[in-house]
Amino acid sequence: MAAPQVLTLTEAAAARVKALIAKSDKPVEGLRVGIKTRGCSGMSYVVEYAEEKKPFEDVVEDKGVKIFVDPSALMFILGSEMDYQEGKMQSGFVFTNPNETARCGCGESFSVGG
């Protein structure tokens, strides 16, 4: 059985990544996805510009964009789908993560296993 892909992107996420890269003040190769400890459920996703690949990062190339995955986040997001959603109250990247076991009510943080 094949290992799950680290991360996949929806068309909306790829389009948003392309738009963000085009708006950047400095040259960037893609976006970096990581995890920070915070929120009521323990962890939250962090998305930032990536100027270059850092040591040990996985690089996901999907739909014409590059996503760099922080090595400390890999085991938490393996097999996730990255989407971009716009609504009346907020817009941003949304992750569908098969590893999540709980998510806080406001949707800002999640937990895995345990």
Backbone as a ProteinNet text record, in pm:
[ID]
protein_1_A
[PRIMARY]
MAAPQVLTLTEAAAARVKALIAKSDKPVEGLRVGIKTRGCSGMSYVVEYAEEKKPFEDVVEDKGVKIFVDPSALMFILGSEMDYQEGKMQSGFVFTNPNETARCGCGESFSVGG
[TERTIARY]
84.1	0	88.6	57.5	136.7	114.3	219.3	209.4	124	49.5	-30.7	58.1	6.5	79.7	84.6	194.5	211.6	96.1	66.8	-34.6	-84.9	-215.9	-271.7	-338	-354.1	-416.5	-539.9	-640.4	-755.4	-718.7	-799.5	-776.7	-780.4	-872.1	-884.7	-759.1	-701.8	-579.5	-463.6	-450.8	-341.9	-353.5	-474.8	-495.8	-458.3	-492.8	-459.8	-309.3	-241.7	-96.3	-31.6	-76.7	-22.8	-44.1	-161.7	-191.2	-102.3	-82.4	2.6	147.4	197	334.2	351	251.7	258.4	259.9	198.3	191.1	309.7	395.7	507.4	605.2	657.8	755.9	892.9	922.5	1051.3	1028.3	1129.2	1111.2	1087.5	984.4	954.5	932.1	964.6	944.7	806.6	745.6	615	573.6	489.2	446.5	494.8	515.4	557.6	439.8	413.8	309.7	377.5	336.9	391.5	282.3	322.5	232.4	289.9	204.5	244.7	157.2	213.8	137.2	62.4	-69.7	-154.6	-300.8	-386.8	-530.1	-579	-709.8	-769.5	-755.3	-727.7	-710.5	-564.4	-471.9	-330.7	-243.5	-287.1	-202.4	-283	-213.1	-278.9	-184.4	-243.3	-165	-105.4	14.5	81.1	121.2	86.3	122	199.3	318.8	402.2	475.6	532.3	611.5	736.8	778.3	900.9	992.1	1102.9	1199.1	1281.6	1305.6	1383.4	1355.2	1394.1	1376.8	1475.5	1425.7	1510.9	1550.6	1658.3	1699.9	1587.1	1575	1481.3	1334.4	1304.3	1165.1	1121.5	996.5	935.7	883.3	890	837.4	725.2	607.7	492.6	473.1	477.9	451.5	318.7	218.9	83.9	17.3	-41.1	-117.4	-36.2	93.4	177	233.9	219.9	276.1	357.8	444	524.4	480	463.5	436.4	549.1	615.3	723.7	664.5	688.5	630.8	739.9	721.7	815.1	829.2	952.7	969.8	903.7	892	827.4	676	620.6	476.1	435.6	531.7	502.8	410.3	442.1	361.4	219.7	199.1	67	-21.9	38.8	-43.1	-37.8	31.5	43	-95.4	-114.5	-241.3	-349.2	-315.6	-414.4	-439.9	-553.6	-587.4	-593.3	-526.2	-523.9	-621	-714.4	-815.4	-809.2	-873.3	-887.2	-1035.2	-1088.8	-1231	-1249.2	-1344.7	-1380.2	-1524.5	-1546.3	-1680.8	-1705.7	-1825.2	-1859.3	-1780.1	-1753	-1687.2	-1535.7	-1489.3	-1345.8	-1309.3	-1182	-1131.7	-993.3	-954.7	-822.3	-807.3	-687.4	-660	-727.2	-783.6	-852.9	-792.4	-766.7	-705.7	-804.3	-818.9	-894.8	-789.5	-782.9	-673.6	-727.4	-693	-741.8	-681.4	-577.1	-510	-572.3	-658.5	-717.9	-810.9	-800.8	-892.8	-987.9	-954.5	-1041.8	-1009.4	-1109.3	-1090.8	-1170.4	-1114	-1183.3	-1305.7	-1397	-1522.1	-1503	-1401.4	-1379.5	-1302.6	-1251.4	-1180.3	-1037.5	-985.5	-849.3	-743	-777.9	-676.5	-732.5	-640.4	-678.9	-583.7	-617.6	-525.6	-522.2	-413.8	-391.2	-359.8	-425.7	-395.7	-406.1	-364	-356.9	-464.1
-118.5	0	124.8	220	342.5	433.1	501.7	596.9	715.5	776.5	891.7	1008.7	1089.4	1209.4	1302.5	1374.3	1462.5	1561.5	1628.3	1733.5	1747.7	1766.3	1796.4	1933	1994.8	2126.9	2122.5	2199	2216.6	2322.7	2334.3	2438.3	2577.2	2597	2727.6	2761.2	2660.8	2683.7	2717.2	2643	2668.8	2808.4	2849	2983.8	3090.7	3069.2	3166.1	3171.5	3057.1	3054.4	3134.6	3113.3	3187.9	3338.4	3377.4	3519.5	3578.9	3506.1	3555	3569.2	3472.2	3479.1	3599.8	3623.9	3737.8	3871.4	3876.4	4000.5	4022.9	3921.8	3931.3	4041.7	4112.1	4218.1	4162.8	4038.8	3978.2	3844.9	3794.7	3668.4	3551.9	3474.9	3356.7	3238.1	3119.6	2997.4	2939.1	2965.8	2909.1	2950.4	2869	2893.4	2779.6	2810.1	2710.2	2684.5	2556.9	2517.1	2458.4	2504.8	2454.2	2445.1	2409.5	2394.7	2474.2	2547.1	2616.8	2565.6	2562.8	2524.1	2646.3	2640.6	2750.1	2711.4	2793.6	2769.3	2673.1	2657.9	2575.4	2425.4	2383.3	2240.3	2198.5	2293.1	2257.6	2304.7	2289.6	2325.1	2401.6	2484.3	2553.5	2557.1	2571.1	2574.6	2713.1	2717.4	2842.6	2835.7	2940.4	2948.5	3078.5	3069.6	3187.3	3176	3286.3	3284.5	3200.3	3130.1	3050.6	3101.2	3162.4	3212.3	3099.4	2995.3	2880.9	2760.7	2643.7	2520.7	2519	2487.7	2471.8	2324.7	2297	2157.8	2070.6	1950.6	1846.5	1874	1983.2	2009.7	1920.7	1878.8	1813.1	1922.8	1900.7	1996.7	1928.6	1989	1938.8	2029.4	1971.4	2046.4	1996.3	2083	2044.5	2162.4	2138.1	2239.1	2366	2347.8	2459.9	2543.8	2500	2575.1	2481.9	2542.3	2466.8	2500.7	2395.3	2410	2338.6	2410.9	2355.9	2317.5	2194.2	2145.1	2139	2217.4	2219.1	2075.7	2026.7	1887.5	1856.7	1955.1	1930.4	1918.1	1959.2	1951.4	1827.8	1761.5	1653.5	1547.2	1495.9	1386.3	1431.7	1561.8	1611.5	1639	1665.1	1701.3	1599.2	1488.4	1386.6	1345.3	1355.4	1315.3	1422.8	1544.9	1653.7	1716.8	1783.8	1863.2	2009.5	2093.5	2237.8	2303.1	2379.3	2448.3	2596.7	2677.7	2820.3	2853	2913.8	2947.6	3094.2	3156.3	3295.6	3300.4	3374	3390.6	3536.2	3565.3	3703.8	3753.1	3663.9	3705.1	3682.8	3582.4	3556	3475.2	3479.3	3397.9	3349.2	3236.3	3184.1	3040	2987.9	2848.4	2760.9	2650.6	2554.7	2417.7	2342.8	2211.4	2102.7	2003.2	1882.8	1778.4	1744.8	1663.4	1532.1	1418.7	1289.7	1251.3	1322.4	1292.5	1362.5	1459.9	1535.3	1446.1	1460.5	1389.6	1485.9	1614	1715.9	1850.7	1936.5	2072.6	2164.3	2281.9	2373.4	2432.1	2486.2	2539.6	2653.5	2735.2	2848.9	2809.3	2684.5	2637	2682.6	2747.5	2799.9	2698	2592.1	2496.6	2354.6	2256	2116.1	2033.4	1906.4	1813.3	1684.1	1608.4	1483.9	1376.2	1261.3	1143.3	1169.1	1071.7	1091.7	1023.8
0	0	0	-83.7	-94.9	25.8	63.2	174	129.2	222.3	183.2	142.2	50.9	12.3	132.8	148.1	263.2	272.3	159.8	157.8	15.1	-0.7	-131.9	-124.8	-239.7	-246.3	-335.2	-297.6	-384.8	-488.1	-592.1	-693.5	-629.8	-534.2	-467.4	-387.8	-319.7	-242.3	-334.9	-444.5	-538.9	-598.6	-632.5	-688.5	-587.3	-460.5	-355.9	-332	-334.2	-318.1	-431	-554.6	-668.8	-650.8	-604.3	-583.2	-474.4	-365.7	-256.9	-301.2	-377.1	-426	-517.9	-602.7	-695.3	-620.6	-502.2	-424.1	-331.1	-317.1	-223.4	-263.6	-162.3	-185.4	-224.9	-184.6	-216.5	-287.4	-357.2	-428.5	-332.2	-357.8	-276.2	-369.7	-318.3	-396.7	-376.7	-262.5	-231	-91.1	-29.8	108.1	195.6	322.1	421.3	515.2	542.2	636.8	758.6	874.1	998.9	1104	1223.2	1337.5	1453.5	1523.6	1646.1	1760.3	1879.2	1996.6	2046.4	2037.7	2088.1	2073.2	2128	2116.8	2222.5	2229.4	2334.7	2309.7	2185.1	2158	2145.2	2146.2	2151.1	2037.3	1910	1797.5	1692.9	1617.1	1506.6	1387.3	1271.1	1147.1	1127.6	1072.1	1040.7	893.8	818.3	677.3	658.7	596.6	576.5	443.3	398.2	275.8	295.8	189.8	191.7	81	121.7	23.2	-35.8	43.4	-3.8	84.7	37.5	113.8	230.1	347.6	465	478.3	552.1	569.3	624.6	571.2	616	581.6	514.5	477.8	362	365.7	250.8	160	30	-65.7	-142.7	-138.6	-212.1	-332.1	-450.8	-573	-627.1	-626.6	-666.7	-736.7	-850.7	-924.9	-953.3	-979.6	-1019	-906.6	-782.2	-669.7	-580.3	-498.7	-402.6	-260.7	-182	-38.8	34.4	122.8	203.6	338.5	381.3	507.1	612.2	717.8	830.1	882.8	901.4	945.6	1079.1	1167.1	1296.4	1282.7	1167.1	1144.9	1065.7	1003.7	910.7	969.4	1087.3	1142.3	1179.6	1196.1	1232.7	1111.5	995.1	879	765.9	783	679.5	628.4	498.1	437.4	436.8	477.7	485.3	349.1	339.3	221.4	262.1	184.6	208.5	111.1	164.8	83.9	117.2	35.8	65.4	53.9	158	160	192.7	124.8	151.4	197.8	305.6	358.2	391.3	440.3	474.4	595.5	690.1	813.7	812.7	738.8	736	612.8	579.2	469.3	506.9	450.5	479.6	439.3	464.1	434.6	539.3	493.6	579.6	551.5	655.7	641.4	681.1	594.6	627.2	660.6	789.8	841.1	898.7	837.3	888.5	1023.3	1066.4	1193.4	1313.3	1288.4	1399.4	1480.4	1612.6	1701.1	1769.7	1770.1	1830.2	1768	1763.5	1712.8	1804.8	1834.7	1924.4	1854.1	1929.9	1876.7	1778.4	1798.2	1708.9	1583.6	1577.5	1459.6	1447.9	1552.5	1546.9	1582.8	1654.1	1694.4	1690	1696.8	1688.1	1771.7	1789.6	1856.4	1776.8	1798.1	1726.7	1828	1814.1	1897.5	2046	2121.9	2265.5	2331.7
[MASK]
++++++++++++++++++++++++++++++++++++++++++++++++++++++++++++++++++++++++++++++++++++++++++++++++++++++++++++++++++

